[in-house]
């Protein structure tokens, strides 16, 4: 009887609403954003470890740069593994940016009128995530042109990454661009790690404090690690 009554309540001829795909749903977009963000976070951890090799001198840092192009050898051809990492990162960046943009549009559609008062719970990092993302995206382009293609690095030398890093951070504009971007990265990590944990179901009343501490710790350590390199060049510790 209960089944029959529910069937009768649906108007004749009306089709059930179509099921949304995983990507078409808000949950799907948030999941894609969280997973792609964690992929990029893993890359940043590995990247900062590699960057800190600059403190061990040009021989070791240049050897590290050479290894990046030959990793996976002799199974893989030269730079195959490196290009695999690059393709994965590009896919993660695109997925992250597209999902963030579409979620922002969905949020605006659901709330066409701006709040009269800002929500107190929104932290500084939360309010600046969008601008921070734009800054980071622009920095990625600059970083590639500066230390990968060597297009904007006037004193660059092919095959000498140590010397190229020193050349970059010997200019005032190179330092300003890099330090500004690293501040944005730190804020992005702090809020992004916390949001990803909530999206993927890792958050709970017991784990929230530990997750917040982890997010703050990751942001602080990674930002300090990246900033240490230009500061070392500016102060003459690395030259």
C-alpha positions as CSV (number, residue, x, y, z in Angstrom):
1,X,0.0,0.0,0.0
2,X,2.8,2.4,0.9
3,X,4.5,1.7,-2.4
4,X,1.3,2.3,-4.3
5,X,0.6,5.6,-2.5
6,X,4.1,6.9,-3.4
7,X,3.5,6.0,-7.0
8,X,0.2,7.8,-7.1
9,X,1.8,11.0,-5.7
10,X,3.9,11.5,-8.9
11,X,2.0,13.3,-11.6
12,X,1.3,11.3,-14.7
13,X,3.9,11.8,-17.5
14,X,6.4,13.5,-15.3
15,X,9.9,12.0,-15.6
16,X,12.1,11.6,-12.6
17,X,14.9,14.3,-12.5
18,X,18.0,13.1,-14.3
19,X,20.9,11.9,-12.2
20,X,23.9,14.1,-12.1
21,X,27.3,12.8,-13.1
22,X,30.1,12.8,-10.5
23,X,31.7,15.8,-12.1
24,X,28.3,17.5,-12.5
25,X,27.6,17.5,-8.7
26,X,29.0,19.9,-6.1
27,X,30.4,16.9,-4.1
28,X,32.2,15.7,-7.2
29,X,33.8,19.0,-8.0
30,X,34.9,19.4,-4.4
31,X,36.4,15.9,-4.5
32,X,38.3,16.7,-7.7
33,X,39.6,19.9,-6.1
34,X,40.7,18.1,-3.0
35,X,42.5,15.3,-4.7
36,X,44.2,17.6,-7.2
37,X,45.2,19.8,-4.4
38,X,46.8,17.0,-2.5
39,X,48.7,15.9,-5.6
40,X,50.2,19.4,-5.9
41,X,50.9,19.4,-2.2
42,X,52.9,16.2,-2.5
43,X,54.9,17.8,-5.4
44,X,55.6,20.9,-3.2
45,X,57.0,18.7,-0.4
46,X,59.4,17.0,-2.9
47,X,60.2,20.3,-4.6
48,X,61.2,22.1,-1.4
49,X,63.4,19.2,-0.4
50,X,65.2,19.4,-3.7
51,X,65.5,23.2,-3.5
52,X,67.3,23.0,-0.1
53,X,70.1,21.1,-1.8
54,X,71.3,24.5,-2.9
55,X,72.8,24.9,0.5
56,X,75.2,22.0,-0.2
57,X,76.9,23.8,-3.1
58,X,76.8,24.0,-6.9
59,X,78.1,20.5,-7.4
60,X,75.4,18.7,-5.5
61,X,72.6,21.0,-6.7
62,X,73.6,20.7,-10.3
63,X,73.8,16.9,-9.9
64,X,70.3,17.0,-8.5
65,X,69.1,18.9,-11.6
66,X,70.8,16.3,-13.8
67,X,69.1,13.5,-11.9
68,X,65.7,15.0,-12.5
69,X,66.2,14.5,-16.2
70,X,67.6,11.0,-16.0
71,X,65.4,9.5,-13.2
72,X,64.0,6.2,-14.1
73,X,67.0,5.3,-16.3
74,X,67.9,2.9,-17.7
75,X,64.3,1.7,-17.9
76,X,63.0,5.0,-19.0
77,X,64.5,7.2,-21.7
78,X,66.0,10.6,-20.7
79,X,63.3,13.0,-19.4
80,X,60.4,10.5,-19.8
81,X,59.8,10.4,-16.0
82,X,60.2,14.2,-15.8
83,X,57.6,14.7,-18.5
84,X,55.3,12.3,-16.8
85,X,55.5,14.3,-13.6
86,X,54.9,17.5,-15.6
87,X,51.9,16.1,-17.3
88,X,50.4,14.9,-14.0
89,X,51.0,18.4,-12.5
90,X,49.4,20.2,-15.4
91,X,46.4,17.9,-15.2
92,X,46.2,18.6,-11.4
93,X,46.5,22.3,-11.9
94,X,43.8,22.4,-14.6
95,X,41.4,20.2,-12.6
96,X,42.0,22.3,-9.5
97,X,41.4,25.6,-11.3
98,X,38.4,24.5,-13.3
99,X,36.7,22.9,-10.2
100,X,37.4,26.0,-8.1
101,X,36.0,28.3,-10.8
102,X,32.9,26.3,-11.3
103,X,32.3,25.9,-7.5
104,X,32.6,29.7,-7.3
105,X,30.0,30.2,-10.0
106,X,27.6,27.7,-8.3
107,X,28.1,29.6,-5.0
108,X,27.3,32.9,-6.7
109,X,24.2,31.5,-8.3
110,X,22.9,30.1,-5.0
111,X,23.7,33.5,-3.3
112,X,23.1,36.2,-5.9
113,X,22.9,39.0,-3.3
114,X,26.1,39.6,-1.3
115,X,26.0,39.2,2.5
116,X,25.2,42.4,4.3
117,X,27.8,41.4,7.0
118,X,30.8,39.2,6.3
119,X,30.7,35.9,8.1
120,X,32.9,36.0,11.1
121,X,34.0,32.4,10.6
122,X,35.7,33.3,7.3
123,X,39.4,33.6,8.0
124,X,41.8,35.8,6.2
125,X,43.1,32.8,4.2
126,X,39.6,31.8,3.2
127,X,38.8,35.3,1.9
128,X,42.0,35.5,-0.1
129,X,41.9,32.0,-1.6
130,X,40.6,33.2,-5.0
131,X,43.2,36.0,-5.4
132,X,45.8,33.7,-4.0
133,X,45.0,31.2,-6.7
134,X,45.4,33.8,-9.4
135,X,48.7,34.9,-8.0
136,X,50.0,31.3,-7.8
137,X,48.8,30.7,-11.4
138,X,50.7,33.7,-12.7
139,X,53.7,32.8,-10.7
140,X,53.8,29.3,-12.2
141,X,54.0,30.9,-15.7
142,X,56.8,33.2,-14.5
143,X,58.7,30.3,-12.8
144,X,58.7,28.2,-15.9
145,X,59.9,31.1,-18.0
146,X,62.5,31.9,-15.4
147,X,64.1,28.6,-14.4
148,X,62.8,26.0,-16.9
149,X,62.9,27.7,-20.3
150,X,65.3,30.4,-19.1
151,X,63.4,32.9,-21.2
152,X,63.4,35.8,-18.7
153,X,66.5,34.9,-16.8
154,X,69.1,37.2,-18.4
155,X,72.2,35.5,-16.8
156,X,70.9,31.9,-17.3
157,X,73.3,29.1,-18.3
158,X,71.9,25.9,-19.7
159,X,72.7,22.9,-17.6
160,X,73.7,25.0,-14.6
161,X,70.6,25.2,-12.3
162,X,72.6,26.4,-9.2
163,X,74.0,29.4,-11.1
164,X,70.5,30.1,-12.5
165,X,69.0,30.2,-9.1
166,X,71.6,32.6,-7.9
167,X,71.1,34.8,-10.9
168,X,67.3,34.9,-10.4
169,X,67.5,35.9,-6.7
170,X,70.2,38.4,-7.4
171,X,67.5,40.7,-8.8
172,X,65.1,42.7,-6.8
173,X,62.1,41.8,-9.0
174,X,62.9,38.1,-8.9
175,X,62.8,38.2,-5.1
176,X,59.6,40.3,-4.9
177,X,57.8,38.0,-7.3
178,X,59.0,34.8,-5.5
179,X,58.3,36.0,-2.0
180,X,54.9,37.3,-2.8
181,X,54.0,34.0,-4.5
182,X,55.3,32.0,-1.5
183,X,53.1,34.0,0.9
184,X,50.1,33.1,-1.3
185,X,51.2,29.5,-1.4
186,X,51.4,29.3,2.4
187,X,47.9,30.7,2.8
188,X,46.6,28.4,0.1
189,X,48.1,25.3,1.8
190,X,46.8,26.3,5.2
191,X,43.2,26.6,4.1
192,X,43.4,24.0,1.3
193,X,44.7,21.1,3.3
194,X,42.0,21.7,5.9
195,X,39.2,21.9,3.2
196,X,40.5,18.8,1.4
197,X,40.5,16.8,4.7
198,X,36.9,17.8,5.3
199,X,35.8,17.0,1.7
200,X,37.4,13.6,1.8
201,X,35.8,12.7,5.1
202,X,38.9,12.8,7.3
203,X,37.5,15.5,9.6
204,X,35.8,14.7,12.9
205,X,35.4,16.2,16.3
206,X,38.4,14.2,17.5
207,X,40.7,14.9,14.6
208,X,39.8,18.5,13.8
209,X,42.5,20.0,16.2
210,X,45.2,17.7,14.8
211,X,44.2,18.5,11.2
212,X,44.3,22.3,11.9
213,X,47.7,21.9,13.5
214,X,48.9,19.8,10.5
215,X,47.6,22.4,8.0
216,X,49.4,25.2,9.9
217,X,52.6,23.2,10.3
218,X,52.7,22.3,6.6
219,X,52.1,25.9,5.5
220,X,54.8,27.2,7.9
221,X,57.4,24.6,7.0
222,X,56.9,24.7,3.3
223,X,56.8,28.5,3.1
224,X,59.9,28.8,5.3
225,X,61.7,26.2,3.1
226,X,60.9,28.0,-0.1
227,X,61.7,31.4,1.3
228,X,65.1,30.2,2.7
229,X,66.6,30.0,-0.8
230,X,66.1,33.6,-1.9
231,X,67.0,34.9,1.5
232,X,70.2,32.9,1.4
233,X,71.1,34.4,-1.9
234,X,70.3,37.9,-0.8
235,X,72.4,37.6,2.4
236,X,75.4,35.9,0.6
237,X,75.0,32.5,2.3
238,X,74.5,31.1,-1.2
239,X,76.5,32.7,-4.0
